[in-house]
């Protein structure tokens, strides 16, 4: 039987957004389909019609989080400057986190994974999002913009910085948006500059983080 016309994509989007907020706030075990339906002004029938039940809803919430995150990253247009591209990816990361804070929170929690059946699918979409960052770092190494470092090391360092800053910001532990916005961008640019080829000498600076350059 086809689903009722009232159970459309707009309702699906509202259910996903509300479910993400409830899971992020109270945890997946506290997710009640009855409360969810009431908050969205619909019925539990709509949830079953659109998602097949609670497991399907949780899976859809996770996929929506990863897919939306990846779309935001892919919207960054690649240029001839992989270092600037990496910076723009960092800025896109923050845009998504601020626009979808509840979905963003789910990206980095294992709270609902036990309720999701298709682990391989989740692994695939999460790896796809990270691959964008990795490929940008790899281009920087291959074109000599960065020092001769493994691209995954550069990618993880960038991810760690932006994730740490966003976690603090979303938890209310950072200055207001007007102050945070320039501070965030300067932090990302400083990290990227730290991986660049030494332009002053025209040679590679092979000093690694934690090491002291030879004098």
DAGI-V372971 format. One record per backbone hydrogen bond with DSSP energy under -1.0 kcal/mol. CO is the residue of the C=O (numbers start at 1). NH is the residue of the N-H. If there is no record, write none. Layout:
BEGIN
co=CO nh=NH
co=CO nh=NH
END
This chain:
BEGIN
co=4 nh=7
co=6 nh=8
co=8 nh=12
co=9 nh=13
co=10 nh=14
co=11 nh=15
co=12 nh=16
co=13 nh=17
co=14 nh=18
co=15 nh=19
co=16 nh=20
co=17 nh=21
co=18 nh=22
co=19 nh=23
co=20 nh=24
co=21 nh=25
co=22 nh=26
co=23 nh=27
co=28 nh=31
co=32 nh=36
co=33 nh=37
co=34 nh=38
co=35 nh=39
co=36 nh=40
co=37 nh=42
co=44 nh=48
co=45 nh=49
co=46 nh=50
co=47 nh=51
co=48 nh=52
co=53 nh=57
co=54 nh=58
co=55 nh=59
co=56 nh=60
co=57 nh=61
co=58 nh=62
co=59 nh=63
co=60 nh=64
co=61 nh=65
co=62 nh=66
co=63 nh=67
co=64 nh=68
co=65 nh=69
co=66 nh=70
co=67 nh=71
co=68 nh=72
co=69 nh=73
co=70 nh=74
co=71 nh=75
co=73 nh=76
co=81 nh=85
co=82 nh=86
co=83 nh=87
co=84 nh=88
co=85 nh=89
co=86 nh=90
co=87 nh=91
co=88 nh=92
co=89 nh=93
co=90 nh=94
co=91 nh=95
co=92 nh=96
co=93 nh=97
co=94 nh=98
co=95 nh=99
co=96 nh=100
co=100 nh=104
co=101 nh=105
co=102 nh=106
co=106 nh=109
co=112 nh=115
co=113 nh=116
co=117 nh=119
co=118 nh=122
co=119 nh=123
co=120 nh=124
co=121 nh=125
co=122 nh=126
co=123 nh=127
co=124 nh=128
co=125 nh=129
co=126 nh=130
co=127 nh=131
co=130 nh=134
co=131 nh=135
co=132 nh=136
co=133 nh=137
co=134 nh=138
co=135 nh=139
co=136 nh=140
co=137 nh=141
co=138 nh=142
co=139 nh=143
co=140 nh=145
co=140 nh=146
co=141 nh=144
co=145 nh=197
co=147 nh=149
co=150 nh=154
co=151 nh=155
co=152 nh=156
co=153 nh=157
co=154 nh=158
co=155 nh=159
co=156 nh=160
co=157 nh=161
co=158 nh=162
co=159 nh=163
co=160 nh=164
co=161 nh=165
co=162 nh=166
co=163 nh=167
co=164 nh=168
co=165 nh=169
co=166 nh=170
co=167 nh=171
co=168 nh=173
co=169 nh=172
co=176 nh=180
co=177 nh=181
co=179 nh=183
co=180 nh=184
co=181 nh=185
co=182 nh=186
co=183 nh=187
co=184 nh=188
co=185 nh=189
co=186 nh=190
co=187 nh=191
co=188 nh=192
co=189 nh=193
co=190 nh=194
co=192 nh=195
co=193 nh=196
co=195 nh=147
co=198 nh=202
co=208 nh=211
END
